[in-house]
Amino acid sequence: MTFDAAQEALAVCRLRIDDVDRRILELLNERTQTVQEIGRIKQAAELPVYEPRREDEVFQNIARHNRGPLPQDAVKRVFERIIDEMRKVQRERMAKPEGGG
């Protein structure tokens, strides 16, 4: 492959990555909206943010549905980070008084 052909192929791949990243961001924001709703429910019911059993269920669900090529341990690390950030969103939501936006 020539240098120019490689540059062109890389540009195409990078455009695909940019598109995938935007879709991932859209899905993360959709997940965050649901997490905020969960936070409202937990706040109203005076339930804790941290639910280790539920997190285990999430990890089992993603492990069952992972078809690769991303390895299971990498998927788990990604979702650990996502869950950690979502927990922060819930805590922030629950720290605000009801109706406080």
C-alpha positions in Angstrom: 0.0 0.0 0.0 1.3 3.4 -0.9 1.6 6.2 1.6 -1.2 8.1 -0.1 -3.5 5.1 -0.2 -2.8 4.5 3.5 -3.6 8.1 4.3 -6.9 7.8 2.4 -7.8 4.5 4.1 -7.0 6.0 7.5 -9.2 9.1 6.8 -12.1 6.8 5.9 -11.6 4.8 9.1 -11.4 7.9 11.2 -14.6 9.2 9.8 -16.3 5.9 10.8 -14.8 6.2 14.3 -16.1 9.8 14.6 -19.6 8.6 13.6 -19.4 5.7 16.1 -18.2 8.0 18.8 -21.2 10.3 18.3 -23.6 7.3 18.5 -21.9 6.1 21.7 -22.3 9.6 23.1 -25.9 9.7 22.2 -26.5 6.3 23.9 -24.5 7.4 27.0 -26.7 10.5 27.3 -29.8 8.3 26.9 -28.5 6.0 29.7 -27.8 9.1 31.8 -31.4 10.3 31.4 -32.6 6.9 32.6 -30.2 7.0 35.5 -31.5 10.4 36.5 -35.0 9.0 36.6 -33.7 6.1 38.7 -32.2 8.7 41.0 -35.5 10.5 41.4 -37.2 7.2 42.3 -34.5 6.2 44.8 -34.7 9.6 46.3 -38.4 9.4 46.8 -38.2 5.9 48.3 -35.1 6.8 50.3 -33.1 4.0 48.6 -29.3 4.0 48.4 -27.5 4.9 45.1 -25.1 1.9 45.3 -26.6 -1.4 44.6 -23.8 -4.0 44.1 -26.3 -6.8 43.1 -27.6 -4.7 40.3 -24.1 -3.9 39.1 -23.4 -7.6 39.0 -26.5 -8.1 36.9 -25.3 -5.4 34.5 -21.9 -7.1 34.2 -23.5 -10.5 33.6 -25.8 -9.0 30.9 -23.0 -7.3 29.0 -20.8 -10.4 29.3 -23.6 -12.6 27.8 -24.1 -10.2 24.9 -20.5 -9.4 24.1 -19.6 -11.0 20.7 -16.2 -9.4 20.5 -13.7 -8.5 19.3 -13.5 -6.5 22.5 -12.3 -8.9 25.3 -14.6 -9.5 28.3 -12.2 -8.0 30.7 -12.0 -4.8 28.6 -15.8 -4.6 28.4 -16.1 -5.0 32.1 -13.6 -2.2 32.7 -15.4 0.1 30.3 -18.7 -0.6 32.0 -17.2 -0.2 35.5 -16.2 3.3 34.4 -19.7 4.0 32.9 -21.4 2.8 36.1 -19.0 4.9 38.3 -19.9 8.0 36.3 -23.6 7.1 36.4 -23.4 6.7 40.2 -22.0 10.2 40.4 -24.9 11.5 38.3 -27.4 9.8 40.7 -25.6 11.2 43.8 -25.7 14.7 42.3 -29.3 14.3 41.4 -30.2 13.1 44.8 -28.3 15.9 46.5 -30.6 18.4 44.8 -34.0 19.1 46.5 -37.0 17.8 44.7 -37.9 20.2 41.9 -34.4 21.6 42.0 -33.7 20.6 38.4 
